[in-house]
Each structure stands twice: as structure tokens, then as C-alpha cells.
Amino acid sequence: MTAGRQALGAHGEALVARWYEEQGYTVLARNWGVAEGELDLVLGRDRLVVVCEVKTRSTDRFGSPLEAVTALKQRRIRRLTALWLSASGHGPCQIRFDVAAVLRGQLDVVEDAF
């Protein structure tokens, strides 16, 4: 991955994290990873844990950022979430999976996306 793409992705994740914090969430993990993959953002509010996949694009030339979260990607995120919950020692909670798309600086958060 090029430095430009890394910077674009980091900018998108920061924008999304800020949006969640403005909504009253706390960032529990950022770019949490294991050999099987990575979770972009894990957020909490009360007994709710939100796992958010962030897709940042500078153009929609190859489709919407939201379209990049395929069924295969969703299954991977669910498996990684189980690993995160086990590793974090987080108690009983409700889990929600969101997808955030950042396209040309515009943010679109889809709550309960899958």
C-alpha cells in the first residue's frame, strides 16, 4: 500500500472516530489486528459495542465504498469481533456492525449494516 493510500485511510478512520465520539461513543480499539485480519474501529456506549468497518475512497470510479464490504468481509469481521471480545475481556454486551464510507471527504455511516 502506498503512503498516499495509507494517509487517506487514516484520515477517513479519524473522521469516523470523531463522528462516533460526537455521538457519545468511546473508542475502545483502533486498527486492532491479529494474523486473521484487522478491525478498523471498535466503539462502546453503555452496554453496546459497535464494530465499524471504514472504507475511504477519493473517487467512486470503482464503485461505492459501501459495496466493498462483501459477504466474505462481513464473515471475517464477525470472526475477528469474537476474537476481540475474548481478548479484551469485555463483559456481556450487545454487538452492532456498522459500515462507514468516506468518499471525497463526505461521511456516510450505515448503522446495523449487517
N, CA, C and O atoms as a DFTB+ gen file, in Angstrom:
456 C
 N C O
     1  1       0.849      -1.177       0.000
     2  2       0.000       0.000       0.000
     3  2       0.896       1.242       0.000
     4  3       1.888       1.306       0.726
     5  1       0.536       2.208      -0.810
     6  2       1.333       3.432      -0.900
     7  2       1.090       4.327       0.315
     8  3       0.083       4.203       1.011
     9  1       2.029       5.218       0.544
    10  2       1.905       6.157       1.659
    11  2       0.663       7.030       1.493
    12  3       0.001       7.356       2.479
    13  1       0.341       7.412       0.253
    14  2      -0.842       8.221      -0.002
    15  2      -2.130       7.508       0.373
    16  3      -3.030       8.097       0.972
    17  1      -2.206       6.227       0.013
    18  2      -3.402       5.445       0.364
    19  2      -3.508       5.235       1.874
    20  3      -4.604       5.268       2.434
    21  1      -2.359       5.017       2.532
    22  2      -2.366       4.869       3.986
    23  2      -2.848       6.152       4.649
    24  3      -3.644       6.111       5.588
    25  1      -2.374       7.273       4.169
    26  2      -2.782       8.561       4.733
    27  2      -4.274       8.804       4.513
    28  3      -4.966       9.292       5.407
    29  1      -4.766       8.462       3.320
    30  2      -6.195       8.622       3.030
    31  2      -7.028       7.765       3.977
    32  3      -8.031       8.229       4.519
    33  1      -6.611       6.507       4.177
    34  2      -7.324       5.609       5.082
    35  2      -7.293       6.100       6.519
    36  3      -8.307       6.047       7.215
    37  1      -6.139       6.577       6.971
    38  2      -6.013       7.091       8.338
    39  2      -6.884       8.321       8.533
    40  3      -7.501       8.491       9.585
    41  1      -6.935       9.184       7.512
    42  2      -7.790      10.374       7.591
    43  2      -9.261       9.958       7.716
    44  3      -9.995      10.510       8.536
    45  1      -9.687       8.992       6.909
    46  2     -11.064       8.518       6.967
    47  2     -11.406       7.921       8.321
    48  3     -12.470       8.200       8.872
    49  1     -10.513       7.103       8.861
    50  2     -10.766       6.493      10.174
    51  2     -10.843       7.550      11.267
    52  3     -11.672       7.444      12.170
    53  1      -9.990       8.565      11.197
    54  2     -10.030       9.645      12.190
    55  2     -11.352      10.412      12.104
    56  3     -11.940      10.759      13.129
    57  1     -11.814      10.673      10.884
    58  2     -13.088      11.364      10.682
    59  2     -14.239      10.554      11.275
    60  3     -15.114      11.106      11.942
    61  1     -14.234       9.255      11.033
    62  2     -15.295       8.379      11.541
    63  2     -15.227       8.294      13.067
    64  3     -16.259       8.377      13.733
    65  1     -14.038       8.132      13.625
    66  2     -13.890       8.061      15.081
    67  2     -14.420       9.335      15.735
    68  3     -15.113       9.274      16.751
    69  1     -14.094      10.481      15.152
    70  2     -14.586      11.763      15.680
    71  2     -16.111      11.825      15.643
    72  3     -16.744      12.307      16.582
    73  1     -16.702      11.327      14.534
    74  2     -18.162      11.329      14.412
    75  2     -18.782      10.501      15.536
    76  3     -19.740      10.939      16.173
    77  1     -18.243       9.313      15.782
    78  2     -18.782       8.469      16.857
    79  2     -18.614       9.138      18.222
    80  3     -19.529       9.097      19.044
    81  1     -17.470       9.745      18.468
    82  2     -17.257      10.425      19.745
    83  2     -18.269      11.549      19.928
    84  3     -18.744      11.768      21.043
    85  1     -18.608      12.263      18.867
    86  2     -19.623      13.318      18.934
    87  2     -21.000      12.742      19.242
    88  3     -21.868      13.447      19.757
    89  1     -21.205      11.455      18.925
    90  2     -22.473      10.784      19.207
    91  2     -22.474      10.146      20.602
    92  3     -23.452       9.503      20.983
    93  1     -21.396      10.318      21.361
    94  2     -21.332       9.808      22.726
    95  2     -20.647       8.456      22.882
    96  3     -20.713       7.854      23.953
    97  1     -20.002       7.979      21.848
    98  2     -19.278       6.708      21.922
    99  2     -17.847       6.938      22.380
   100  3     -17.301       8.034      22.253
   101  1     -17.255       5.879      22.914
   102  2     -15.840       5.856      23.281
   103  2     -15.127       4.900      22.340
   104  3     -15.626       3.808      22.067
   105  1     -13.974       5.298      21.847
   106  2     -13.177       4.407      21.008
   107  2     -12.508       3.386      21.924
   108  3     -11.700       3.747      22.780
   109  1     -12.847       2.107      21.739
   110  2     -12.269       1.030      22.535
   111  2     -11.032       0.437      21.870
   112  3     -10.116      -0.022      22.553
   113  1     -11.005       0.446      20.540
   114  2      -9.855      -0.080      19.798
   115  2      -9.841       0.542      18.412
   116  3     -10.881       0.818      17.815
   117  1      -8.631       0.752      17.925
   118  2      -8.420       1.278      16.575
   119  2      -7.407       0.391      15.884
   120  3      -6.323       0.146      16.414
   121  1      -7.753      -0.088      14.712
   122  2      -6.852      -0.947      13.944
   123  2      -6.359      -2.135      14.768
   124  3      -5.175      -2.469      14.761
   125  1      -7.303      -2.768      15.484
   126  2      -6.969      -3.944      16.281
   127  2      -6.771      -5.115      15.331
   128  3      -7.638      -5.416      14.510
   129  1      -5.639      -5.762      15.447
   130  2      -5.366      -6.819      14.490
   131  2      -4.710      -8.044      15.079
   132  3      -4.029      -7.994      16.103
   133  1      -4.941      -9.141      14.397
   134  2      -4.309     -10.429      14.655
   135  2      -3.957     -10.997      13.284
   136  3      -4.225     -10.367      12.261
   137  1      -3.367     -12.170      13.261
   138  2      -2.958     -12.774      11.987
   139  2      -4.129     -12.912      11.015
   140  3      -3.939     -12.821       9.802
   141  1      -5.334     -13.131      11.535
   142  2      -6.503     -13.351      10.686
   143  2      -7.046     -12.080      10.043
   144  3      -7.825     -12.155       9.093
   145  1      -6.645     -10.909      10.549
   146  2      -7.144      -9.660       9.974
   147  2      -7.181      -8.537      10.989
   148  3      -6.563      -8.616      12.050
   149  1      -7.918      -7.487      10.646
   150  2      -7.933      -6.267      11.448
   151  2      -9.348      -5.700      11.537
   152  3     -10.119      -5.754      10.580
   153  1      -9.667      -5.157      12.708
   154  2     -10.900      -4.391      12.893
   155  2     -10.520      -2.913      12.859
   156  3      -9.604      -2.489      13.563
   157  1     -11.218      -2.134      12.047
   158  2     -10.884      -0.716      11.917
   159  2     -11.166       0.047      13.201
   160  3     -10.266       0.652      13.783
   161  1     -12.427       0.017      13.641
   162  2     -12.825       0.734      14.854
   163  2     -13.750      -0.141      15.692
   164  3     -14.661      -0.788      15.176
   165  1     -13.493      -0.143      16.994
   166  2     -14.402      -0.772      17.960
   167  2     -14.769       0.333      18.930
   168  3     -13.901       0.979      19.517
   169  1     -16.075       0.544      19.092
   170  2     -16.565       1.663      19.889
   171  2     -17.553       1.158      20.918
   172  3     -18.177       0.114      20.729
   173  1     -17.694       1.889      21.995
   174  2     -18.635       1.485      23.027
   175  2     -19.463       2.644      23.531
   176  3     -19.016       3.790      23.569
   177  1     -20.678       2.317      23.917
   178  2     -21.567       3.268      24.594
   179  2     -22.518       2.441      25.422
   180  3     -23.271       1.623      24.894
   181  1     -22.484       2.656      26.724
   182  2     -23.271       1.853      27.659
   183  2     -22.912       0.375      27.465
   184  3     -21.739       0.013      27.564
   185  1     -23.897      -0.479      27.191
   186  2     -23.630      -1.913      27.014
   187  2     -23.579      -2.307      25.536
   188  3     -23.649      -3.489      25.201
   189  1     -23.458      -1.320      24.667
   190  2     -23.399      -1.557      23.226
   191  2     -21.957      -1.446      22.737
   192  3     -21.259      -0.479      23.038
   193  1     -21.527      -2.446      21.981
   194  2     -20.234      -2.408      21.311
   195  2     -20.514      -2.340      19.815
   196  3     -21.258      -3.160      19.276
   197  1     -19.919      -1.365      19.156
   198  2     -20.080      -1.183      17.717
   199  2     -18.741      -1.482      17.052
   200  3     -17.707      -0.923      17.418
   201  1     -18.784      -2.370      16.076
   202  2     -17.622      -2.649      15.253
   203  2     -17.896      -1.977      13.912
   204  3     -18.869      -2.298      13.229
   205  1     -17.026      -1.043      13.548
   206  2     -17.243      -0.263      12.332
   207  2     -16.129      -0.521      11.328
   208  3     -14.948      -0.324      11.615
   209  1     -16.528      -0.962      10.157
   210  2     -15.609      -1.114       9.032
   211  2     -15.619       0.211       8.270
   212  3     -16.674       0.691       7.856
   213  1     -14.451       0.787       8.093
   214  2     -14.325       2.089       7.442
   215  2     -13.743       1.898       6.050
   216  3     -12.694       1.276       5.883
   217  1     -14.434       2.440       5.052
   218  2     -13.943       2.413       3.676
   219  2     -13.828       3.846       3.198
   220  3     -14.813       4.584       3.153
   221  1     -12.610       4.230       2.841
   222  2     -12.344       5.599       2.395
   223  2     -11.886       5.566       0.947
   224  3     -11.003       4.792       0.578
   225  1     -12.494       6.409       0.139
   226  2     -12.134       6.493      -1.274
   227  2     -12.074       7.958      -1.682
   228  3     -12.781       8.804      -1.134
   229  1     -11.225       8.236      -2.645
   230  2     -11.159       9.594      -3.183
   231  2     -12.054       9.727      -4.412
   232  3     -12.329      10.839      -4.862
   233  1     -12.509       8.592      -4.957
   234  2     -13.382       8.588      -6.128
   235  2     -14.273       7.355      -6.074
   236  3     -13.949       6.368      -5.414
   237  1     -15.398       7.425      -6.775
   238  2     -16.277       6.246      -6.850
   239  2     -16.073       5.502      -8.172
   240  3     -16.937       4.742      -8.609
   241  1     -14.946       5.728      -8.783
   242  2     -14.625       5.106     -10.073
   243  2     -14.796       3.579     -10.055
   244  3     -15.209       2.978     -11.047
   245  1     -14.472       2.968      -8.917
   246  2     -14.582       1.518      -8.795
   247  2     -15.782       1.110      -7.941
   248  3     -15.810       0.008      -7.391
   249  1     -16.766       1.993      -7.830
   250  2     -17.970       1.705      -7.061
   251  2     -17.977       2.425      -5.726
   252  3     -17.002       3.062      -5.328
   253  1     -19.085       2.305      -5.066
   254  2     -19.269       2.928      -3.760
   255  2     -18.381       2.243      -2.726
   256  3     -18.169       1.032      -2.798
   257  1     -17.860       3.004      -1.766
   258  2     -17.094       2.370      -0.692
   259  2     -17.912       1.312       0.055
   260  3     -17.363       0.315       0.524
   261  1     -19.211       1.530       0.160
   262  2     -20.064       0.580       0.874
   263  2     -20.109      -0.776       0.176
   264  3     -20.254      -1.807       0.832
   265  1     -19.985      -0.778      -1.144
   266  2     -20.016      -2.032      -1.903
   267  2     -18.791      -2.904      -1.640
   268  3     -18.801      -4.095      -1.949
   269  1     -17.752      -2.325      -1.079
   270  2     -16.521      -3.071      -0.814
   271  2     -16.647      -4.011       0.385
   272  3     -15.784      -4.862       0.600
   273  1     -17.714      -3.858       1.163
   274  2     -17.905      -4.717       2.335
   275  2     -18.796      -5.885       1.917
   276  3     -20.011      -5.873       2.114
   277  1     -18.157      -6.878       1.341
   278  2     -18.834      -8.049       0.792
   279  2     -19.237      -9.016       1.900
   280  3     -18.871      -8.834       3.061
   281  1     -19.995     -10.042       1.528
   282  2     -20.398     -11.070       2.492
   283  2     -19.174     -11.750       3.106
   284  3     -19.169     -12.052       4.299
   285  1     -18.150     -11.990       2.309
   286  2     -16.919     -12.590       2.822
   287  2     -16.266     -11.678       3.863
   288  3     -15.827     -12.145       4.914
   289  1     -16.203     -10.387       3.570
   290  2     -15.626      -9.417       4.509
   291  2     -16.457      -9.370       5.791
   292  3     -15.899      -9.269       6.884
   293  1     -17.768      -9.443       5.668
   294  2     -18.639      -9.425       6.839
   295  2     -18.376     -10.631       7.742
   296  3     -18.318     -10.492       8.964
   297  1     -18.219     -11.809       7.144
   298  2     -17.918     -13.013       7.939
   299  2     -16.587     -12.866       8.658
   300  3     -16.467     -13.245       9.823
   301  1     -15.590     -12.323       7.980
   302  2     -14.279     -12.106       8.604
   303  2     -14.405     -11.140       9.783
   304  3     -13.812     -11.371      10.837
   305  1     -15.161     -10.078       9.616
   306  2     -15.340      -9.100      10.694
   307  2     -16.022      -9.748      11.890
   308  3     -15.647      -9.485      13.032
   309  1     -17.011     -10.583      11.644
   310  2     -17.686     -11.278      12.755
   311  2     -16.712     -12.185      13.517
   312  3     -16.715     -12.208      14.748
   313  1     -15.884     -12.928      12.786
   314  2     -14.891     -13.807      13.441
   315  2     -13.893     -12.976      14.250
   316  3     -13.560     -13.323      15.383
   317  1     -13.424     -11.885      13.661
   318  2     -12.480     -11.026      14.365
   319  2     -13.103     -10.388      15.600
   320  3     -12.429     -10.197      16.612
   321  1     -14.381     -10.062      15.517
   322  2     -15.074      -9.474      16.672
   323  2     -15.112     -10.466      17.830
   324  3     -14.903     -10.086      18.982
   325  1     -15.378     -11.730      17.529
   326  2     -15.368     -12.755      18.582
   327  2     -13.988     -12.837      19.230
   328  3     -13.881     -12.979      20.448
   329  1     -12.940     -12.750      18.424
   330  2     -11.579     -12.773      18.961
   331  2     -11.309     -11.536      19.819
   332  3     -10.704     -11.637      20.886
   333  1     -11.756     -10.372      19.352
   334  2     -11.557      -9.142      20.118
   335  2     -12.278      -9.220      21.460
   336  3     -11.716      -8.861      22.494
   337  1     -13.526      -9.693      21.439
   338  2     -14.290      -9.798      22.687
   339  2     -13.581     -10.711      23.680
   340  3     -13.511     -10.404      24.870
   341  1     -13.062     -11.818      23.198
   342  2     -12.342     -12.747      24.059
   343  2     -11.062     -12.115      24.601
   344  3     -10.770     -12.225      25.792
   345  1     -10.305     -11.461      23.737
   346  2      -9.028     -10.866      24.141
   347  2      -9.212      -9.657      25.058
   348  3      -8.387      -9.408      25.938
   349  1     -10.283      -8.918      24.851
   350  2     -10.485      -7.681      25.618
   351  2     -11.059      -7.948      26.996
   352  3     -10.942      -7.109      27.890
   353  1     -11.683      -9.113      27.180
   354  2     -12.334      -9.400      28.450
   355  2     -13.605      -8.593      28.649
   356  3     -14.121      -8.487      29.761
   357  1     -14.102      -8.027      27.559
   358  2     -15.319      -7.215      27.626
   359  2     -16.478      -8.094      28.079
   360  3     -16.657      -9.203      27.575
   361  1     -17.256      -7.603      29.019
   362  2     -18.366      -8.372      29.562
   363  2     -19.522      -8.488      28.585
   364  3     -19.414      -8.085      27.426
   365  1     -20.627      -9.042      29.062
   366  2     -21.806      -9.203      28.199
   367  2     -22.230      -7.866      27.600
   368  3     -22.256      -6.842      28.281
   369  1     -22.556      -7.900      26.325
   370  2     -22.920      -6.670      25.647
   371  2     -23.724      -6.997      24.393
   372  3     -23.802      -8.144      23.953
   373  1     -24.304      -5.969      23.851
   374  2     -24.971      -6.054      22.555
   375  2     -23.937      -5.638      21.509
   376  3     -23.166      -4.705      21.733
   377  1     -23.923      -6.330      20.370
   378  2     -22.973      -6.036      19.305
   379  2     -23.729      -5.486      18.097
   380  3     -24.797      -5.981      17.737
   381  1     -23.158      -4.461      17.486
   382  2     -23.723      -3.928      16.251
   383  2     -22.583      -3.746      15.254
   384  3     -21.483      -3.329      15.615
   385  1     -22.865      -4.066      13.998
   386  2     -21.873      -3.920      12.941
   387  2     -22.291      -2.776      12.024
   388  3     -23.353      -2.815      11.403
   389  1     -21.440      -1.765      11.950
   390  2     -21.680      -0.594      11.107
   391  2     -20.652      -0.565       9.984
   392  3     -19.594      -1.188      10.070
   393  1     -20.984       0.166       8.940
   394  2     -20.036       0.440       7.869
   395  2     -20.047       1.949       7.645
   396  3     -21.104       2.567       7.521
   397  1     -18.861       2.522       7.595
   398  2     -18.730       3.952       7.337
   399  2     -18.011       4.135       6.012
   400  3     -16.958       3.542       5.775
   401  1     -18.586       4.955       5.161
   402  2     -17.983       5.267       3.865
   403  2     -17.574       6.733       3.874
   404  3     -18.361       7.618       4.212
   405  1     -16.336       6.963       3.496
   406  2     -15.844       8.322       3.335
   407  2     -15.465       8.449       1.866
   408  3     -14.527       7.811       1.389
   409  1     -16.212       9.283       1.165
   410  2     -15.991       9.483      -0.269
   411  2     -15.801      10.967      -0.522
   412  3     -16.707      11.767      -0.288
   413  1     -14.628      11.326      -0.997
   414  2     -14.282      12.734      -1.253
   415  2     -14.567      13.609      -0.037
   416  3     -15.061      14.729      -0.167
   417  1     -14.248      13.080       1.155
   418  2     -14.405      13.836       2.396
   419  2     -15.795      13.815       2.995
   420  3     -15.996      14.334       4.093
   421  1     -16.769      13.226       2.298
   422  2     -18.144      13.155       2.810
   423  2     -18.345      11.833       3.546
   424  3     -17.980      10.773       3.038
   425  1     -18.926      11.899       4.741
   426  2     -19.109      10.728       5.597
   427  2     -20.533      10.204       5.507
   428  3     -21.496      10.968       5.563
   429  1     -20.651       8.895       5.368
   430  2     -21.947       8.202       5.378
   431  2     -21.791       6.994       6.293
   432  3     -21.050       6.065       5.973
   433  1     -22.485       7.001       7.430
   434  2     -22.420       5.880       8.381
   435  2     -23.717       5.081       8.258
   436  3     -24.814       5.624       8.395
   437  1     -23.567       3.782       7.997
   438  2     -24.716       2.884       7.939
   439  2     -24.687       2.051       9.217
   440  3     -23.859       1.153       9.369
   441  1     -25.597       2.360      10.125
   442  2     -25.671       1.611      11.368
   443  2     -26.389       0.292      11.139
   444  3     -27.303       0.195      10.321
   445  1     -25.952      -0.725      11.883
   446  2     -26.547      -2.068      11.778
   447  2     -26.546      -2.544      10.327
   448  3     -27.552      -3.046       9.825
   449  1     -25.415      -2.380       9.667
   450  2     -25.289      -2.667       8.235
   451  2     -25.395      -4.154       7.929
   452  3     -25.856      -4.534       6.853
   453  1     -24.973      -4.996       8.865
   454  2     -25.073      -6.444       8.663
   455  2     -25.111      -7.166       9.973
   456  3     -25.194      -8.394       9.998
